Amino acid sequence: MSAKIRPLSGFPELLPAQRVVEQQVVDTLRQTFELHGFAGIETRAVEPLDQLLRKGDTSKEVYLLRRLQEESPEGHAGLGLHFDLTVPFARYVLENAGRLEFPFRRYQIQKVWRGERPQEGRFREFTQADIDIVGRDTLAFHHDVEVTRVMLDALSRIDLLPSLRLQVNNRKLIQGFYAGLGIADTDEVMRLVDKLDKLPVEQVRALLVDEAGASDAQAEQVLALATIRSADASFVDRVRALGVEHPLLDEGLTELAALVAGCADLVDDRVRIEADLSIARGLDYYTGTVFETRLDGYESLGSICSGGRYDALASDGRTTYPGVGISLGLSRLVVTLLARTGMTADRAVPSAVLVAVNDEDSRSESDAIATALRAHGVPCEVAASAAKFGKQIRYAERRGIPYVWFTGEAGHQVKDIRTGEQVAADPDTWAPPHDDLRPKVVSRTDQEQKQ
Amino acid sequence: MSAKIRPLSGFPELLPAQRVVEQQVVDTLRQTFELHGFAGIETRAVEPLDQLLRKGDTSKEVYLLRRLQEESPEGHAGLGLHFDLTVPFARYVLENAGRLEFPFRRYQIQKVWRGERPQEGRFREFTQADIDIVGRDTLAFHHDVEVTRVMLDALSRIDLLPSLRLQVNNRKLIQGFYAGLGIADTDEVMRLVDKLDKLPVEQVRALLVDEAGASDAQAEQVLALATIRSADASFVDRVRALGVEHPLLDEGLTELAALVAGCADLVDDRVRIEADLSIARGLDYYTGTVFETRLDGYESLGSICSGGRYDALASDGRTTYPGVGISLGLSRLVVTLLARTGMTADRAVPSAVLVAVNDEDSRSESDAIATALRAHGVPCEVAASAAKFGKQIRYAERRGIPYVWFTGEAGHQVKDIRTGEQVAADPDTWAPPHDDLRPKVVSRTDQEQKQ
């Protein structure tokens, strides 16, 4: 291959050391999801176009597929790349309903594609990590608490994350409040309230009156509700103080209070949960709990982890499958952190040891040492050439490999090239300290101090 | 979502228990590749179309991308989905050459797409697992031995595989032999010899004479070479006995003999290596070592693991990057094994324990037990409803969860529901036997005996 090489805007790729960081986040998520009993599945990358276009407002983002040799675009199977993992999961549930046990807990960590204009944190190809619990006919509310707990647990295990807050609200609470106020078009009001993080409050107030037909008093109450936030159940009294009453509001308040209380034991300085009554998730079809997540210091990224409860995640006409889930924007998170903080790994290769080669004739002896080290789980590589030892050490240094293994008249010796310390060692039993076994995530500051 | 649900031919999807099998294979590959110092990278799913079409003969298989809202197909960026991991890797090497250390070892486990007609083992979307070592300007031959050893090690660690043989040959050997015979168009002869596994030998003989312009004597020698195979270096004498001489042939014989000898210690009854002088890898641009792999009893699948040496994996005009690598058709392997053997996992969920719920009011106590179990790495889930204990046990049985945790007047008790044995246990310290901690791969026979 020889050609002009052009990075593609919106299709981020990582260098090997950066990929170590991403892989560690993926591993942590997977491990946490499995500890909570979530089964990992993958779905195909493509869905029939008619399925992808059911959510009207995302149609502009879909990538269509066509085989190069196909006669005409009309002749194709009408396939597009999935733009999220919810549409394919709903289809998977319907397709396999008879072979799944409900409630069905699944996690799914896969790439998705959207033809959006690329910008910071917005890509055309990116990885999402989704968890959902789906029931058949019914799904108890305690599963809303469960998915929240799982994602909080996962986020708290990702060491490299800045502090963050998971913001929760409840559509029943909002809709019940609006209904109690006598507002007819609750969806339109919700859509306008969702603009509060982009527009000044006075402009939203005007839109509520002009576009949603709310009275000044109704608009006032709607905006008052949206200002309420609390890290505990105290929001309930503040909503009650607004004097609005509706059975659906009661239900929403009870659920949201239970959610915040049910997660209290998982909260710490770094990972918080907050009832935020301005969160509405715009046009998405949620029917109860809704989630968004903000990283402190990364407000411009928007929500990195969102979701909620669907009373009908999927339906085949006879059976309805309610679900509750959260989707973490993994690439948005990792690529942005890498770019802004310079975070990386302390080595670009898995090798903890470079086995030196004395001369090409004895390469197989070095191979045998490497085989012995690997047999008890020590990642290593054999030097590419039998250069002078100084050169072989520099080869290890450039890759960040901490140890070099020598074999000579003095027998087997292993050298920590960071300290210069060299000790006798047996390839069948020697292992580095646990901390050196795998590449470690380091900040730019760590790296600078090292150099 | 409600709609007609149609599986798409060529886009295989797995049930959760089947996905456990695939995930274990992926984990084993990744672990082995990292033990050998290979860095994991991912590349974007798309490449510019002109890059994808450089290999003329695969153009028919490419999927083109177009955004739904794009004005006209002509206006698009000319992107297609990658059909292998070699083209994107070569591009990645050129794009990042200044930031990589050479020789650069990488593994890459990703989906690829080809618009082929689906059949057993041939999919439109499938996962490949590739390893390559790429050098700058030069790459020593011992790296050919290294990638072979890594893949043999990986294959021997995948317990569920039937026995197999890695077939190796060398383009220099073939081309040197043909040149020594006085054949002008060695590429055409190689292409025809590659048909030996599909066509009768007499037909290939005729094609050699009619299409490649070989004499009867030359065709005879070409076919004689292609019959030679051996599990050790004895092929060298058999080639010499044909009386052909050429420097390139000598080089090829030396390399191939070194390859077979260099892997001898990794060979056993299940994983063999064989010099097979009929292997040519058709039109691919290999320049030395070539690989194919056959699973015993699955001959119709063709090669499940192929590759070889490129003198120019990539080039930017100034610098050339030689490489050697092998690509394992992971989906071809796993989906076929699952379909043919009924292999699956003994449970469809990661949970080793179901924590029973006494009543909804005490659900948080069950949650606390689950949290304690997870804190020392025991995957578990809490029962979805406070049904009668018999019903909760059947809930666990249907999912294959081996243990149920009860809390009552007798304190904490854990029951192995396969044996009925129930013992007192502390949620902060109790763990199942190691063998029960993760789902296990089982054959259909195991499953039938269990039921």
Boltz contact constraints between the chains, C-beta under 6 A:
constraints:
  - contact:
      token1: [A, 1]
      token2: [B, 90]
      max_distance: 6.0
  - contact:
      token1: [A, 1]
      token2: [B, 314]
      max_distance: 6.0
  - contact:
      token1: [A, 2]
      token2: [B, 315]
      max_distance: 6.0
  - contact:
      token1: [A, 2]
      token2: [B, 316]
      max_distance: 6.0
  - contact:
      token1: [A, 2]
      token2: [B, 317]
      max_distance: 6.0
  - contact:
      token1: [A, 5]
      token2: [B, 94]
      max_distance: 6.0
  - contact:
      token1: [A, 5]
      token2: [B, 95]
      max_distance: 6.0
  - contact:
      token1: [A, 11]
      token2: [B, 44]
      max_distance: 6.0
  - contact:
      token1: [A, 13]
      token2: [B, 43]
      max_distance: 6.0
  - contact:
      token1: [A, 13]
      token2: [B, 44]
      max_distance: 6.0
  - contact:
      token1: [A, 15]
      token2: [B, 99]
      max_distance: 6.0
  - contact:
      token1: [A, 16]
      token2: [B, 39]
      max_distance: 6.0
  - contact:
      token1: [A, 16]
      token2: [B, 41]
      max_distance: 6.0
  - contact:
      token1: [A, 19]
      token2: [B, 41]
      max_distance: 6.0
  - contact:
      token1: [A, 34]
      token2: [B, 350]
      max_distance: 6.0
  - contact:
      token1: [A, 34]
      token2: [B, 379]
      max_distance: 6.0
  - contact:
      token1: [A, 35]
      token2: [B, 374]
      max_distance: 6.0
  - contact:
      token1: [A, 35]
      token2: [B, 379]
      max_distance: 6.0
  - contact:
      token1: [A, 37]
      token2: [B, 349]
      max_distance: 6.0
  - contact:
      token1: [A, 37]
      token2: [B, 350]
      max_distance: 6.0
  - contact:
      token1: [A, 37]
      token2: [B, 351]
      max_distance: 6.0
  - contact:
      token1: [A, 37]
      token2: [B, 381]
      max_distance: 6.0
  - contact:
      token1: [A, 39]
      token2: [B, 16]
      max_distance: 6.0
  - contact:
      token1: [A, 39]
      token2: [B, 349]
      max_distance: 6.0
  - contact:
      token1: [A, 41]
      token2: [B, 16]
      max_distance: 6.0
  - contact:
      token1: [A, 41]
      token2: [B, 19]
      max_distance: 6.0
  - contact:
      token1: [A, 43]
      token2: [B, 13]
      max_distance: 6.0
  - contact:
      token1: [A, 44]
      token2: [B, 11]
      max_distance: 6.0
  - contact:
      token1: [A, 44]
      token2: [B, 13]
      max_distance: 6.0
  - contact:
      token1: [A, 44]
      token2: [B, 125]
      max_distance: 6.0
  - contact:
      token1: [A, 59]
      token2: [B, 68]
      max_distance: 6.0
  - contact:
      token1: [A, 60]
      token2: [B, 69]
      max_distance: 6.0
  - contact:
      token1: [A, 62]
      token2: [B, 68]
      max_distance: 6.0
  - contact:
      token1: [A, 63]
      token2: [B, 65]
      max_distance: 6.0
  - contact:
      token1: [A, 63]
      token2: [B, 67]
      max_distance: 6.0
  - contact:
      token1: [A, 64]
      token2: [B, 66]
      max_distance: 6.0
  - contact:
      token1: [A, 64]
      token2: [B, 68]
      max_distance: 6.0
  - contact:
      token1: [A, 65]
      token2: [B, 63]
      max_distance: 6.0
  - contact:
      token1: [A, 66]
      token2: [B, 64]
      max_distance: 6.0
  - contact:
      token1: [A, 67]
      token2: [B, 63]
      max_distance: 6.0
  - contact:
      token1: [A, 67]
      token2: [B, 115]
      max_distance: 6.0
  - contact:
      token1: [A, 68]
      token2: [B, 59]
      max_distance: 6.0
  - contact:
      token1: [A, 68]
      token2: [B, 62]
      max_distance: 6.0
  - contact:
      token1: [A, 68]
      token2: [B, 64]
      max_distance: 6.0
  - contact:
      token1: [A, 69]
      token2: [B, 60]
      max_distance: 6.0
  - contact:
      token1: [A, 90]
      token2: [B, 1]
      max_distance: 6.0
  - contact:
      token1: [A, 94]
      token2: [B, 5]
      max_distance: 6.0
  - contact:
      token1: [A, 95]
      token2: [B, 5]
      max_distance: 6.0
  - contact:
      token1: [A, 99]
      token2: [B, 15]
      max_distance: 6.0
  - contact:
      token1: [A, 101]
      token2: [B, 398]
      max_distance: 6.0
  - contact:
      token1: [A, 101]
      token2: [B, 399]
      max_distance: 6.0
  - contact:
      token1: [A, 103]
      token2: [B, 384]
      max_distance: 6.0
  - contact:
      token1: [A, 115]
      token2: [B, 67]
      max_distance: 6.0
  - contact:
      token1: [A, 125]
      token2: [B, 44]
      max_distance: 6.0
  - contact:
      token1: [A, 314]
      token2: [B, 1]
      max_distance: 6.0
  - contact:
      token1: [A, 315]
      token2: [B, 2]
      max_distance: 6.0
  - contact:
      token1: [A, 316]
      token2: [B, 2]
      max_distance: 6.0
  - contact:
      token1: [A, 317]
      token2: [B, 2]
      max_distance: 6.0
  - contact:
      token1: [A, 349]
      token2: [B, 37]
      max_distance: 6.0
  - contact:
      token1: [A, 349]
      token2: [B, 39]
      max_distance: 6.0
  - contact:
      token1: [A, 350]
      token2: [B, 34]
      max_distance: 6.0
  - contact:
      token1: [A, 350]
      token2: [B, 37]
      max_distance: 6.0
  - contact:
      token1: [A, 351]
      token2: [B, 37]
      max_distance: 6.0
  - contact:
      token1: [A, 374]
      token2: [B, 35]
      max_distance: 6.0
  - contact:
      token1: [A, 379]
      token2: [B, 34]
      max_distance: 6.0
  - contact:
      token1: [A, 379]
      token2: [B, 35]
      max_distance: 6.0
  - contact:
      token1: [A, 381]
      token2: [B, 37]
      max_distance: 6.0
  - contact:
      token1: [A, 384]
      token2: [B, 103]
      max_distance: 6.0
  - contact:
      token1: [A, 398]
      token2: [B, 101]
      max_distance: 6.0
  - contact:
      token1: [A, 399]
      token2: [B, 101]
      max_distance: 6.0
